[in-house]
């Protein structure tokens, strides 16, 4: 039952596309990219997967 409830709480699941988006963002930031330059799609995916504002996901 807990798994069912948890799946209802997350509007986005990790799939090939969302995994690629997150990995590309990690690479971009590690290579010196600025958080301010994030695309709307990447911001949306990261926030939906984590449940946190984009800015709180990265140090």
C-alpha positions, 0 to 999 in steps of 0.5 A: 500500500505504501508503494501505491501511495508514494506513486500517486505523490510523484507526478514524474517518474524516472525514465530514460528521458528524465534520467538523461536530463538529470545526468546532462545537468550534472555534467553541465554544472560540473563543467562550470555551467551556471545554475542561472542558465538552466533550461525550463525543462531541466528545472521542471524535471529536477523539481518534480523528481526531487520535490525541492526547488532547483536551487536547493538541489545543488551545492 
